Every structure is written in structure tokens, then in C-alpha cells.
Amino acid sequence: MAVRSYVYRYHPVESPNYERCIGLSWCSGCHVYTGTMVHVSRREALTDALAALPAEERDRLRHSEVGLIEYLDRHTS
């Protein structure tokens, strides 16, 4: 079973909390996941796995950890 992870920025670039990001890890086989706040430097660029989606769909997925993980599990390797 593969354990996967994804980190994304939650706050806008002008926010003092910009470096506080959401980190998710999950097992594709057993469907157990964990999420936490993680620190990512402003200088570090994060890959946005949702960039190709319309804004409404990105927002919908970011408001549901389970939905986001299911999407990422289907669309990333």
C-alpha cells in the first residue's frame, strides 16, 4: 500500500500566516488519513495539484479533507 502526502497553502501571500500550511498524509489502501498544520517557508514553492481545476471546484475540494484526498488519490501518482 502506498502512503501519499500533499501540502498546500491555506492563507493568501499577504497574510502573516502564509507559512502555515495544511499537510495531509493518507494510505490509499486502507483509507486512513491524517492532517496537520505544517510550516513551509515563503521562499519554497509548492506544487498545486488543483491548479487545472476551475476556482469553484478547487474551493469545494479544499473545504472537504475527505473529498480532497479522494480526488488526489485518483489524480496523482
C-alpha positions in Angstrom: 0.0 0.0 0.0 1.2 3.5 -0.9 1.3 6.2 1.7 0.8 9.6 0.0 1.1 13.2 1.1 0.2 16.6 0.0 0.9 20.1 1.4 -0.9 23.2 0.3 -1.1 26.9 1.4 -4.2 27.9 3.1 -3.6 31.7 3.6 -3.0 34.3 0.9 0.5 35.5 0.3 -0.1 38.8 2.1 -1.1 37.1 5.3 1.3 36.8 8.2 0.1 33.2 8.4 1.2 32.4 4.8 3.9 30.0 6.0 1.3 27.9 8.0 0.2 25.3 5.5 -2.1 22.2 5.6 -0.3 18.8 5.4 -2.2 15.7 4.6 -1.0 12.1 4.6 -3.0 9.0 3.7 -2.9 5.3 2.9 -4.5 4.6 -0.5 -5.4 1.0 0.5 -6.9 1.4 4.0 -8.3 4.9 3.6 -6.8 6.2 6.8 -5.6 9.8 6.8 -4.1 12.5 9.0 -3.9 16.2 8.6 -1.9 18.9 10.4 -0.6 22.4 10.2 3.0 22.5 8.8 5.5 25.3 8.3 6.7 26.0 4.8 9.0 28.9 4.1 7.7 31.7 1.9 10.6 31.0 -0.4 9.5 27.4 -1.1 7.2 26.9 -4.0 4.5 24.2 -3.5 3.0 22.3 -6.4 -0.7 22.9 -6.7 -2.3 19.7 -7.7 -5.6 21.5 -8.2 -4.3 24.3 -10.5 -6.0 23.0 -13.6 -9.5 22.9 -11.9 -11.9 25.8 -12.0 -11.8 28.0 -8.9 -15.2 26.8 -7.7 -14.1 23.1 -7.8 -10.8 24.0 -6.0 -12.7 25.7 -3.2 -15.1 22.9 -2.9 -12.3 20.3 -2.5 -10.3 22.4 -0.1 -13.3 22.6 2.2 -13.5 18.8 2.4 -10.5 16.9 3.5 -12.1 13.6 2.5 -13.1 14.9 -0.9 -9.6 16.4 -1.4 -7.9 13.2 -0.5 -10.2 11.1 -2.8 -9.5 13.5 -5.7 -5.8 13.4 -5.1 -5.7 9.7 -4.8 -7.4 9.3 -8.2 -5.4 12.0 -10.0 -1.9 11.8 -8.7 0.7 9.1 -8.7 
